[in-house]
Every structure is written in C-alpha cells, then in structure tokens.
C-alpha cells in the first residue's frame, strides 16, 4: 500500500447562489454541466451540487492500486466547494490543529477521527442527522448530515466529466494555474480557492492538502468493488486519502492517484501537516440538482 512521505512535524469567501455553465475550454473529455452553487444553512461553507452519473474510475496506466479502471455509477450529492478552512474548523471545534496557522488556509495536521467529529458537529449545528456513530466509527449513509466522501464520490467530483490525468487535461504546462504542489507552494498550504476551479466549481481538488475519504483502504478494492455507489467499509487498518498536496509531485496530484494512512496518526503529538478534508452530504428532498 502506498503512503505519503513527509517529515513529521508538529476568506472564506461566501458564494451567493448562482447557476452557470462551466467547462474547461480545450479539455478533452470534459462534460459541460449546469452546476449551481448553494450555501450551507450556516452560510459559511458553500457547497456544489454534483449531478448523478457514470464515470470510469481508476487508470490502467497508473499505479497498481488504480487498476482495473472500471465504470461506476454515482448518485447526486453535495460537496464543499473548498477544503474546510482553519476559520471554520476553529469556530465549530474550538481548536486549530494546523501547523501553518492562517484562517483562510485549509485546516491540516488532523486525522480521520477528528474529521468525522467535525462532520457530526456541523450536522448538529444545522439541525441535520449526524452520519457517524463515534463509538463504532460506522457511517449511516442514509442520514442527511455531513460526512466524508467515498473514494468513488471524490474521484467523480474531481474529474468533473473529464477522462484525462487531471480534470483540466493531460498536459503539465498548466499545473500551476490549477493547484498548489511542490513546485509553487513555498512549502506550505495556501489560502483556499486561489487557483482555478474544475468544471464543476470545486477548488483545490488536485493539490493544497490531501483529503480524507470515508473508505477503508485496500489495494485490490477496484477488482471486487460494486459498480453502483461503491463503498469500502470492510477490513483494513488505514483510510483513503485523495488529491495531492503542497508537498506532492505531479503524479501524486492526478485524479486517480490513491493513498492511505492510519486514521489516528495525525492526531498524535507529531502529525502530517498536509492532511485535511472537505465534507459531502446527500441531496435531500426539495433540493435542486443539475439536469
């Protein structure tokens, strides 16, 4: 199994509701789709409505755990437009775990357990049903509260209809325009939303901090997973992380790249300062989704 390798070390601009056609000009395999941006009830964390659809998950040309590439069907869901910021995390949880302190930057240096606690607290604050049982760590996907995305949801949202290595194409020429990674990050996370979004209005999916997913990691999962909203709640000691980060090279920032880590590692005294997250929730009755 593959891990990130780092040294162990101890703005949010609110978008109003809007609907626009978005696409990346000249990007092969990019689907044009209406993507309404909506605010969470708290008005602090804009979310994007992700349409239901099919996509090819994985990459047979990539690492061994990205194969086999396979067709997956995903239901509509809502996803944070930005990675959860330090300002949001501190306001809700009363603490800031981040090494690189800046309220506009993603919260980092936190583990999977801390991320799901935030999800539950955010759900409760907005009068939604929490998804997580914090004693068993089980997730109720039918609840209307916030949770971490499944690995399949994350890749589907990152690709935004594309079939290329990155959501904006295969070329390395425009990497700096779309995300923060080892070449342009100055060895630190950067404020969210300062690079170009993907075609569905999601920022920093390819790089800034790497994002916790809900799934347990198995390197052979793709060969046996369901084709309908796949979830990996099975055996395994590590949880999936997706997306590159400020210390990643180009390969780690690809849409299909997979990584994993022990869920509690970043909660100890010395944790990785490149792990963050964003939340999703299911579409509830009466909420508009793209057609």
C-alpha positions as CSV (number, residue, x, y, z in Angstrom):
1,X,0.0,0.0,0.0
2,X,1.2,3.5,-0.8
3,X,1.7,6.3,1.7
4,X,2.6,9.9,1.6
5,X,6.2,10.6,2.7
6,X,6.8,13.8,4.5
7,X,8.8,15.0,7.5
8,X,6.8,14.5,10.7
9,X,6.1,18.0,12.1
10,X,4.2,19.3,14.8
11,X,-11.5,34.0,3.4
12,X,-13.5,32.0,3.3
13,X,-15.3,33.9,0.7
14,X,-19.0,33.0,0.8
15,X,-20.6,32.5,-2.6
16,X,-24.2,33.5,-3.2
17,X,-26.5,31.1,-5.1
18,X,-25.8,31.1,-8.8
19,X,-26.1,28.9,-11.8
20,X,-23.7,28.9,-14.7
21,X,-22.5,26.7,-17.5
22,X,-19.0,25.6,-16.7
23,X,-16.4,23.8,-18.7
24,X,-12.7,23.8,-19.3
25,X,-12.0,25.0,-22.9
26,X,-10.0,22.6,-24.8
27,X,-10.1,19.9,-22.2
28,X,-10.6,16.5,-23.7
29,X,-13.4,14.5,-22.1
30,X,-14.8,17.3,-20.0
31,X,-18.6,17.3,-19.6
32,X,-20.4,20.7,-19.7
33,X,-23.0,20.7,-17.0
34,X,-25.0,23.3,-15.1
35,X,-23.6,23.5,-11.6
36,X,-25.5,25.5,-9.0
37,X,-23.5,26.6,-6.0
38,X,-25.5,26.7,-2.8
39,X,-24.8,27.8,0.7
40,X,-24.9,25.6,3.7
41,X,-27.5,26.6,6.3
42,X,-24.9,28.3,8.3
43,X,-23.9,30.5,5.3
44,X,-20.2,29.8,5.9
45,X,-19.4,26.9,3.7
46,X,-20.6,27.0,0.1
47,X,-21.4,23.6,-1.4
48,X,-21.7,22.5,-5.0
49,X,-24.4,20.2,-6.3
50,X,-22.8,17.2,-8.0
51,X,-25.1,15.6,-10.6
52,X,-25.7,11.8,-10.7
53,X,-23.9,10.0,-13.5
54,X,-21.4,7.4,-14.6
55,X,-17.6,7.6,-15.0
56,X,-14.5,5.5,-15.4
57,X,-12.8,5.2,-12.0
58,X,-9.1,4.4,-11.9
59,X,-6.4,4.3,-14.5
60,X,-4.8,1.2,-16.0
61,X,-1.8,3.4,-16.9
62,X,-1.3,4.5,-13.3
63,X,-0.1,2.7,-10.1
64,X,-1.1,-0.9,-9.4
65,X,-3.8,0.1,-7.0
66,X,-5.6,2.3,-9.6
67,X,-6.5,-0.8,-11.7
68,X,-8.6,-2.1,-13.1
69,X,-10.3,1.0,-14.5
70,X,-14.0,0.4,-14.2
71,X,-17.4,2.0,-14.8
72,X,-19.0,3.4,-11.7
73,X,-22.5,4.9,-11.1
74,X,-22.8,7.7,-8.6
75,X,-25.9,9.3,-7.1
76,X,-26.3,13.0,-6.8
77,X,-24.7,14.6,-3.7
78,X,-23.5,17.9,-2.3
79,X,-19.8,18.7,-1.8
80,X,-17.9,21.6,-0.2
81,X,-16.6,23.9,-2.9
82,X,-13.4,24.4,-0.7
83,X,-11.4,22.3,1.7
84,X,-12.5,23.0,5.3
85,X,-10.7,26.1,6.5
86,X,-9.0,26.7,9.8
87,X,-11.5,29.5,10.4
88,X,-14.5,27.1,10.0
89,X,-12.9,24.3,12.0
90,X,-11.9,26.6,14.9
91,X,-15.3,28.2,15.0
92,X,-17.0,24.9,15.3
93,X,-14.5,22.8,17.3
94,X,-12.8,25.4,19.4
95,X,-9.3,24.5,18.4
96,X,-7.0,24.7,15.5
97,X,-4.7,21.7,14.9
98,X,-2.8,23.3,12.0
99,X,0.9,23.8,11.9
100,X,0.7,26.6,9.3
101,X,-1.7,29.0,11.0
102,X,-3.9,31.1,8.7
103,X,-7.7,31.2,9.0
104,X,-8.0,31.2,5.2
105,X,-5.9,28.1,4.7
106,X,-7.2,24.5,5.0
107,X,-7.2,23.0,8.4
108,X,-4.4,20.4,8.5
109,X,-2.4,18.2,10.8
110,X,-5.5,16.3,11.8
111,X,-6.6,12.6,11.5
112,X,-9.6,10.9,10.1
113,X,-11.2,10.7,13.6
114,X,-11.1,14.4,14.0
115,X,-12.6,14.9,10.6
116,X,-15.6,12.8,11.3
117,X,-16.2,14.5,14.6
118,X,-16.3,17.8,12.8
119,X,-18.8,16.3,10.3
120,X,-21.1,15.3,13.2
121,X,-20.8,18.7,14.9
122,X,-21.6,20.5,11.7
123,X,-24.6,18.3,11.2
124,X,-25.9,19.0,14.7
125,X,-25.3,22.8,14.3
126,X,-27.5,22.8,11.2
127,X,-30.2,20.6,12.6
128,X,-29.3,17.6,10.4
129,X,-29.0,14.0,11.4
130,X,-25.3,13.1,12.1
131,X,-23.9,10.3,9.9
132,X,-21.3,8.8,12.3
133,X,-21.6,6.7,15.3
134,X,-18.4,7.9,17.1
135,X,-18.2,4.8,19.2
136,X,-18.2,2.3,16.3
137,X,-17.0,4.7,13.6
138,X,-19.8,3.4,11.4
139,X,-21.3,5.7,8.8
140,X,-25.1,5.9,8.2
141,X,-25.2,6.9,4.5
142,X,-29.0,7.4,4.7
143,X,-28.7,10.2,7.2
144,X,-28.9,13.8,5.8
145,X,-25.9,15.1,7.7
146,X,-22.3,15.7,6.7
147,X,-19.7,13.0,6.2
148,X,-16.5,12.4,4.3
149,X,-16.9,11.5,0.7
150,X,-16.5,7.9,-0.5
151,X,-13.4,7.4,-2.6
152,X,-15.6,7.0,-5.7
153,X,-17.5,10.2,-5.0
154,X,-14.2,12.1,-4.6
155,X,-12.8,10.9,-7.9
156,X,-16.1,11.5,-9.7
157,X,-16.2,15.1,-8.4
158,X,-12.5,15.7,-9.1
159,X,-12.8,14.5,-12.7
160,X,-15.9,16.7,-13.3
161,X,-16.7,14.8,-16.5
162,X,-13.1,14.6,-17.7
163,X,-11.2,11.4,-18.7
164,X,-7.7,12.8,-18.6
165,X,-5.0,12.6,-16.0
166,X,-6.2,15.9,-14.4
167,X,-9.6,17.5,-14.6
168,X,-8.2,20.1,-17.0
169,X,-6.3,17.8,-19.3
170,X,-3.1,15.7,-19.6
171,X,-0.6,18.5,-20.1
172,X,1.8,19.5,-17.3
173,X,2.0,23.0,-18.7
174,X,-0.9,24.5,-16.7
175,X,-0.4,22.7,-13.4
176,X,0.5,25.9,-11.6
177,X,-2.8,27.5,-12.6
178,X,-4.9,24.9,-11.0
179,X,-3.4,23.7,-7.7
180,X,-0.7,24.1,-5.1
181,X,2.1,21.4,-5.2
182,X,5.8,21.1,-4.5
183,X,6.7,23.5,-7.4
184,X,4.7,26.5,-6.4
185,X,3.6,26.1,-2.8
186,X,6.5,27.6,-0.9
187,X,6.5,24.5,1.3
188,X,3.1,25.4,2.9
189,X,-0.6,25.1,2.3
190,X,-2.1,28.2,0.7
191,X,-5.5,30.0,1.2
192,X,-8.3,28.0,-0.3
193,X,-9.9,29.0,-3.7
194,X,-7.0,30.9,-5.0
195,X,-6.4,28.7,-8.0
196,X,-8.7,27.8,-10.9
197,X,-11.7,25.5,-10.0
198,X,-12.6,22.4,-12.0
199,X,-15.5,22.4,-14.4
200,X,-17.9,21.8,-11.6
201,X,-16.8,24.7,-9.4
202,X,-14.6,22.7,-6.9
203,X,-11.4,24.2,-5.8
204,X,-8.0,22.7,-4.8
205,X,-9.1,19.1,-5.7
206,X,-5.7,18.3,-7.2
207,X,-3.5,19.9,-4.6
208,X,-3.3,22.0,-1.4
209,X,-3.9,19.5,1.3
210,X,-4.6,15.8,0.8
211,X,-8.2,14.9,1.7
212,X,-9.5,12.2,3.9
213,X,-12.2,9.9,2.4
214,X,-14.6,7.7,4.3
215,X,-13.3,4.4,2.8
216,X,-11.0,1.8,4.3
217,X,-8.0,1.3,2.0
218,X,-7.4,-1.9,0.2
219,X,-5.0,-2.0,-2.8
220,X,-7.2,-4.6,-4.6
221,X,-10.5,-3.0,-4.0
222,X,-11.2,-2.0,-7.6
223,X,-11.2,-5.6,-8.8
224,X,-14.1,-6.5,-6.5
225,X,-16.0,-3.3,-5.7
226,X,-19.6,-2.6,-6.7
227,X,-20.3,-0.6,-9.8
228,X,-23.1,1.3,-8.0
229,X,-22.0,3.8,-5.4
230,X,-19.1,1.7,-4.2
231,X,-18.1,1.9,-0.6
232,X,-15.3,0.2,1.2
233,X,-16.4,-0.2,4.8
234,X,-14.5,-3.6,5.1
235,X,-11.4,-4.7,6.9
236,X,-8.3,-2.6,6.8
237,X,-6.1,-0.6,9.1
238,X,-5.9,2.5,7.0
239,X,-8.2,5.1,5.5
240,X,-8.0,6.5,2.0
241,X,-6.6,10.0,1.2
242,X,-7.2,11.6,-2.1
243,X,-5.7,14.6,-4.0
244,X,-2.2,15.9,-4.0
245,X,-0.9,18.5,-1.5
246,X,1.6,21.3,-1.2
247,X,4.4,18.7,-0.9
248,X,3.3,16.5,-3.8
249,X,4.8,15.9,-7.2
250,X,2.8,15.9,-10.4
251,X,2.0,12.2,-10.3
252,X,0.5,12.4,-6.8
253,X,-1.9,15.1,-8.0
254,X,-3.6,13.1,-10.7
255,X,-7.4,12.5,-10.4
256,X,-6.9,8.7,-10.0
257,X,-4.0,8.7,-7.5
258,X,-4.7,6.8,-4.3
259,X,-3.0,6.9,-0.9
260,X,-3.7,5.8,2.6
261,X,-2.8,6.4,6.2
262,X,-3.6,5.1,9.7
263,X,-6.7,7.1,10.7
264,X,-5.3,8.3,14.0
265,X,-1.7,9.0,13.1
266,X,-2.1,12.8,12.6
267,X,-3.9,13.0,16.0
268,X,-0.8,12.2,17.9
269,X,1.8,14.8,19.0
270,X,3.5,14.8,15.7
271,X,1.2,14.6,12.7
272,X,1.3,15.2,9.0
273,X,0.7,18.9,8.2
274,X,-0.6,18.1,4.7
275,X,-3.8,16.2,5.6
276,X,-7.2,18.0,5.5
277,X,-10.7,17.3,4.3
278,X,-13.9,18.5,2.8
279,X,-17.5,17.4,3.5
280,X,-20.3,15.9,1.5
281,X,-23.9,15.2,2.2
282,X,-26.7,13.5,0.3
283,X,-29.3,15.6,-1.7
284,X,-32.4,16.0,0.4
285,X,-36.0,16.3,-0.9
286,X,-36.7,19.6,-2.5
287,X,-33.0,20.5,-3.3
288,X,-32.3,21.3,-6.9
289,X,-29.7,19.3,-8.7
290,X,-28.2,19.8,-12.2
291,X,-30.1,18.3,-15.1
